[in-house]
Amino acid sequence: MSRTGGQIVVDQLEIHGLELAFGVPGESYLPILDALHGSPIEYVVCRHESAAANMAEAYGKLTGRPGVCMVTRGPGATHASVGVHTADQDSTPLLLLIGQVPRGFRGRAAFQEVDYPSFFGGLAKWVAEVEQTERLPEYLARAFEVATTGRPGPVVLSLPEDVLAETCDIPDAAPIRPSRSEPGTNQLERLRDLLQAATRPLAIVGEGGWSGEAADDALAFCEANEIPVCASFRCQDFVDNRSRVYAGHLTLGVDPRLAERVRAADLILAIGGRLGELPTEGYTLLETPHPRQTLVHVHPDPNELGRVYEPELPIVSGLPEFCAAARAIYPVDPTAWRAWTEAARADYLANLRHQPMPGDVDLGEVMEILRQRLPGDAIMTCGAGNFTVWFHRFYEFSRYGTQLAPRSGSMGYGFPAAIAAKLLHPERTVVCFAGDGDFMMAAAELATAVKYGLSLVVLVVNNGMYGTIRMHQERHFPGRVSGTDLVNPDFASFAESFGAHGETVEQTEEFVEALERALGSGRPAVVDLRVDPEQITPRVTLTAIRGGT
């Protein structure tokens, strides 16, 4: 059957199991929009391309399949680049489809023309422009394979208008099945030998390529061998935080006791992750390139092994395959490190306790209320800013796939991610924890949340400033405030103007009832938490930083 290029694209997306696509419409891909009319794929219309790309990235995190974002040429594509960057940093499968100028216009600086291979070359795993309509099935199949094979990541396809408008008779490609390697028997035996020789082992889990089964298997392995396990940056939901072996989160403002435990370990088992800047405190917890600790590094991409740290035992393996195989290993005798594991757990539990901070709304109390009130399958999202330190320190996760947070440190991520989560899982509670600066970068998506009837909750930590930058500013240039003050709307009224539910909390004791009303409103809800600017981190005030303490 002869089909337009736009119809061929949509047919390939359907073949690969896509149920949602995110985007802002543009004239450069009208044939795709036409093909989506009547398609089982729901096209989620967003108000800004950065939000659409972040939604697609969140979809990739939650499903393990590429999230798809569709944007128009030029500004549409460049706006969406923030989501491509996050997918690259976070190892998330993502497919960005860009309408491009007609083939005959290229190279003339045509209206909104961009050289996408050059622009996205350093951000994506693969960038290509489709030259012929009949090759669309081939390119789409390869895009799905590249995005999900090895270290997952983003792929960008540029689709010229005339390629999408032309018709041809070409068969569909078969759905791809990503190939993943498995650990060898000798590697598993070597791992067991290294573990048995250790006295202070520590496991670190993180980044892309995981699944719920892999998370369960990894924790079962650590529990059977009584190995303390900690989560890499923003990967807390990879293992149950209530486990007797869970030791904490390698994050910004990390518990100093956990940082010291990484330094003191004699064996590090890194399951996934790249041991990047944040979980290693600027590459200081492990020495480069030869760590003091015996390093066993498991990763699906051989190019990541030895990139920063040279492991004693590198294992190229899919993470579900490794975790299942490790779980089947006969446990070693953990007597030599049992007290080490118990101390790690005790340190984590101690770090959950918060000290009162200045102001009438105490974020430590807010997080304790959320821990007690929200169900275990609630999906929590956040963007970037100092407010996230409370979120990462004081909230506990018990199930894989319940945290959406950008390891790229991208502001404006949390609210779009919450929208994607609620679209995928309408039956589950979804809460976004956002700063005032962070939320306003995507606040227009309230219109999207209202349009699709999404009963999610946004908790806005409102301190009237870009808190992270103010913190650094006061540390380096005390008292010289420049560029960090914010003027905010009345967030409750702002939400209500969209048809959402709005609440304002000025006292900690008001939060419980405000949260209940928000959760029960049946609409998108925004809760404005009026926080004292002094409450800059859970450990130190703004005044103390200004004074050099």
N, C-alpha and C positions, 0 to 999 in steps of 0.2 A: 504494500500500500504506500502510495506517495504521501509524505508528510512534510510539514514545514520543519525547519531546524528547531524552532521553539517547541513544537510538539515532540520532536525526538528527544530534546533535553528533558522535558517533563516525564516522558516515558521511561528514560533511564533512571531518573530519581525514584519513580514508583517501583521499578524493578529492584532497586537497592533498598527498599523498605522505608523510604522517607514518609513520615506522616505530617511533619511541620516544616515550613520554610519561612524565613524571616527576611524582611526587606522594606525598602522604600521604592515605590514604583518609578520608572523612568521610561522615556520614549525610546531609549536605546535597546530595550529588551521587550518591546510590546508583544512579539510573537510568543514569548514565554508566558507573559501575563495572560494572553488569550488562551494558551494551552492549559493553564491552571484553572480556567473556567470549566467547572464540571469534574475536575480531577479530585481524587480522594485526598490529595495533599492539601492541607490547609495553609494558605499563604497569610502569614501574620503581618499586617500592615503596621509599620512602626513610624515614629515621628522624626527619627534621625538615624542615619546609617550606622553611627557608632553604637547606638543601642541595639540595632538589628544584628550587628556583628557579635556583640556581647551575648545576645540571646542565643545565637547559633553556637557560640563557644560553650555556653552553659548546657545546651542540648548535647553537645559532644561529650562533656564531662559526665552527664547523667546517664547517657545511653551507651557510651563507648563507640558509637557510630558517628560519622561526620555530620555535624550540624551544617545546614546550608543557609547561606546569606546571599541575597540577590540585590544588586545595586546598579545604578546607572554609571555612566562613564565620568571621568574627571573628578569633580568634588564628591560624588557619591562614593567612588572607589577610595579616594584618599580619606574621607571620613571613616570608612569601614576599616582602615588599616589598623586602628587601635585593637580591634578584635583579632586581627591576624597576628599582631604582635603578642597578645595574650596567649593565643593558641600555640604559638611557637615557644614561648617561655614556659607554658604550663603543660606542654606535651599533650595537646588536645586535638583530636581529629576535627577538621573544619574544611568546608569547601566554599570559597567565595566565587560567585559567578558575576562577571561584570559585562554589561553591555558596552560595546566598543563602536567607534566610528566605522563606517563602511570601509571595506578593504581598499577601495579606490581613493579614499581620502587620506590614508595614512601617510605620515611623513611630511604633511603640509601644515602642521600645527593647526589642524582642524578644530572646530568648536569642541571643547572639553576633551581633546585628545591627550592621552598619556601613554608613554611606553611602559606597559605594565611589567614585562620581564625585568626591566631596569629598576622600576620603582619598588617592586615587591621581592626582588631577587635575594635580598638579605634577610627577609622575614619569613618566607614560605619554603616548604620542602621542595615544591615544584611550581613553576609559573609557566603558563603556555598560552598562546593565542591560536584558536582553531581557524585554519585557513579554508577548510572545505566542509560543507554541510554533511557529506557522507561519512566524515570521520568523527562526528560528534559521539556516537556510541563508544568508539575506541577511546577517545579522550576522557569521557565521563567514567568509564570503567577504570582506566588507569588512575584517574584522580582519586577515586574511592580506595584503590589499592595503596597508593602512595600515602594517603592520609592515615591509614590504619596499620601499615606495616612498619616494623622496627619501632623507633620512637615515634609515636603518633604526632601529627602536626598539621599545619594548614597547607592547603593547595589552592592556587588561584588560577581560574580559567577566564581568559578574555574572549568574548563572543561578539564578533562584528555584527552589526545590524543586518547586513545583507546575507550573512551566513545563517542567521536565524530566520530570515524571511524566505529564503530559497526552499524549494521542495525537492525531495529525492526519495527513492525507494531503497531503503537500506535496512537490514535486519538489526534487531536490538542486540546489545552485548549481554552476555550472561552475568548474573550477579557475582561479584568477586568474593572469594573466601580468603582472607588474609592468612598468609603462611607465618607460622611462629616456630621458633626452635625450642628444643627441650634440653634440660641439663643432662650431661652424660653421667653414667654410673660412677666413673672414676672421680668426677667433680664432686658428686654427692658424698662419696667416701672421704675425699680430701677435706670437705667441709666438716664432716663429723670428726675427723682426726684433729683438725684445728680447734674445733669447739671443745673437744675433750681436754686439749692441752691448755685451754684458757682458764683464767681465774676471775676475770672481770669482763665478760662478753656484753655486748650491747647491739641490739638490732635497730635499724632505722628504716622506716617504710615511707614511700612517697612517689609522687608524680604520676605520669600517664601510663596507660596500658593495664590498669587494674580492673577487677570485677568484684562483685560481692562474694563470689566463691573464693577468689584469691585472697580477699581480706580475711575470710573465715579460716582458710587454710594457714595463712601466715600466723594468725593469732594462735591457732591450735599448735603449730610447731613451737612457737615461743613459750606457750604454757606448758607443753609436754617437757621441754628442756629448761624451764624456769629462767628464760632469758629476758631481761628487761627490754622492752621495745618502746621506742619513741617515734613520734610522727615528724616528718619533714615539714617545712613551712607550708601551712594551710592544707595539711593532709590529715588532720586529726580524726576524720571519720573513717580512715583506712583500717583502724582496729578499735575494738570496743574500749572506750576510756575507763570503763568500770572494771576491767580485768585486773587481776592481782599482779600482772606483770607490766601493765602500762605505766610508763615512766614520765610522760610529758611531751611537750611540743617544742621543737627547735624553731623558734619564731623571733620576731622583733621583740626586744625586751625579755629575752629568754630568762627563765629562772637560773640564777648563777650556779645553783647546785647541779642543775642538769648540764649546764655547759661544762662544769668541772668534771662531771661524770663521763662526758664524751672524751675529754682530755685524758682522764685516768684509765679508760677502758684499755684492755690489752688485745681485744678483738672487736672489730666493727663489722657487722653483717649488714650491708646496705642493699636492701631489696627494692630495686627500682630507684628512681631519682638520680640526680647528677652530682649530689653533694656540692651544691652551688654556694654562692656568696652568703645568703641569709641563713640557711641551716648550719653553716660552719663558722658563723660570726666573722665574715670577711676572710675566709680561708685560714682561720687561726686555730680552730679546734683540732684540725688535722694538719700536719705539716706537708707542704708541697715540695717536690713531687712524691716524696717517700714518707708516708705517715709513720709515726712511732708505733701506732696500733697496727696489728695485723689486719689487713683490709680484705674482706671478701665482698666483691661488688657484682651484683646481679643486674643485668640490664638487657633489654631486647635489641639494642643497637650496638654493634661492636665498636662503632666510632666513638661512643661515649666512654668506653672502658679505657682508662689510662689517659683520658683527655686532660684531667687536672691531677688526679692521684693515681699512682701506679699500684694496683692491687696485688696482693700476694696470690689471690685466687680470683681471676676474672671468669665470670660465667655468662655467656651469651644465651639468653633464654627469654621466652615469653614469660611474663610474671605469673599468670594463672598456671602455666605449666611448671614453673619452678616451685611455686608455693604448694601445689598438689604433691609434687615429688618430695619436697622437704618434709611435708606432714607425714609421709609414709616412712621416713627414716626412723630406725629404732632409736629411741631417746638415749642420750648420754646421761651420765651421772652428774647431777647439778650440785652436789654437796659443796664443791669448792666455791661456788658463787651464790649460794642460797641467801646468805646474809646481805650480799651486794644487791640482789634483786629486791629483797624486802626493804632495804634502805631507799632504793630508788622509788619504790612505790610510796613509801612514807613521805618522801620529799615532794612527790606530786600532790598528794593529799594536802600537805601543809600549804602548798602554793595556791590551792583553791580558796583558802581563807583570805578574806579581804579586810583591809583596814579602812575605817571611816575617812572620807575625803571631804574637802571644803565644799560648801554649797548645799542647797536644799534637795537636790536630786542626786542620790548616790548611785553611780553606775555599778558598783560592786553589788549593791542590794538588788538592782534591776536584773543583773545577770543571775543572781541566786533565785529570784522569782521565776525567771525564764527556765532555769534548770528544773525547777520543781513543777512548773505548770505545763510545759510543752510535751507532747508525746514523743516517744523515741524515734518515730519515723518523720518528725517535722524536718523540713528542709530549711536550713539557715543560710542566708547569703550576706555578703558584705562587699564593700569596695576597698578603698584604701584611705588611710589616715590614722591618727593616733587613737581614735575611738576604737579601732579594731583590737588594740591591745587588751581591752576588757573582754571583748568577744572571744579572743583566742585563749585568754588565761582562765576565764571563769565559766565558760560553757563547756558541757560534756557531751560527747557524741558516742552513740552506741551502735550505729548502723552505717555501713558503707553507703555513699551516695546521699548524704544528708548535709553536706557542706559545699557551697559554691562560693569560692573566693579566688581572686586573681593572684597567682603567684608572681605575675608580672608587676604587681603593685599599681594597677590601673584604677584611678578614680572613676566614678560613674558606672562601675560594673554591677554593683549589688542589686539595684532595682531592676534593670533589664534581666538579670539572671533570675530574679524572683518571678518575673513574668513568665519566662520560659519554663521554670520549674512548675508553676501552677498550671500552665497549659498542658504539660506532660502528665502531671499528677494532680488533677483537680480535687481528688478525694483527700489529699494530705494537707496539713498545715504548712504554710510557707511564710517565713518571717525574714524581712530584710533589715539588717542593722546598718544604719548609714550615718555618716557625718553630714553636717549642714552643707558644706562645700561639696562633698561627694554626691549627695542626693540631687542637688541643683544641677549637676552636670547631665542628669537624665530625667529631670522632673517632668519634662513634656510627655514622657511615656505614661503618666497618669491617664492621659487620654486613651492610650492603648489598653491599659488595665481595665478602664471603665468600659471601653467598647466591647471587650471580650468577657466582661462580667467576672473578673477574677477576684475572689475574696482573699487577697493576701494582705499582710500587715507590714508597714514600713515604720521602724522606730528611728526617728531622726535625733541624733545627738547634736543638740543645737548650742554651741558655745560662741557663735559669732566670729569665728576666725578659721583660717587654715591652720589647724592645730599643730600638725607635724612641722610645718615650716616655721611657725612661731617658736616652737620648742628649740629647734636648731638656731633660730635667730637669736633667741635670748641667751643661748649657750655661748655663741660666738660673738654677738654684738649686743650685750646686755642693755636693755632699756631703749634700744634704737629700733622701734617698731616701724616696719616699712613693707607695705604690700600684702599684709596678712589679715587685716580687719575685713569683715564681711557685713553687708547689710542684707538681712533675710526678710522674706515675707512672713506673715502669720501663717505658719504651715497648716494649721487646722483649717483656716478659712480658705487657703490656697487649694487644699484637697477638696473641700466642699464645692468650690467653684467648678470643679470637673465632674461633680456628681459622686465623689468618693466620700468616705466617712473621715472626719477629722477630730482629733483630741489634742488637748494641751495639758502637759503634766509639769507642775511647778514644785511639787513636794513628792518625796519618795512614796509616801503612804497613798498617794493618789494613783500610783501606777497600776496596782492590781485591778481595780475596777475599770480603769481606762483600757487596759489590755483586754479584759473580758468583753467590754463593749466593742472594741475593734475586731476581736476574733468572731464575735457573734453578729456583726453588722451585715454579713452577706455581701459586702462590697469591698473594693480596695479601701484600705484604711491607712491613715497617716497619723502617727502619734508623735507629737513634738515634745521632746524631753529637754527642758530648759536647764542646761548644765552650767555650773560656774566655770569660767575659763581657767581658774586655778587648778581644776581637776584635769591636769594634762596627761598624767600617766597614773597607774595604780600605785606607784611607789614614790613619786616625787611631785611637788607642786611647781607651778610656773615661777612663783617667787623664789623658791629654793634654787631652781635652775638659774634664774637671773643672778642670784647671789653666789653662784659657783659651787653649790653643794649638790 
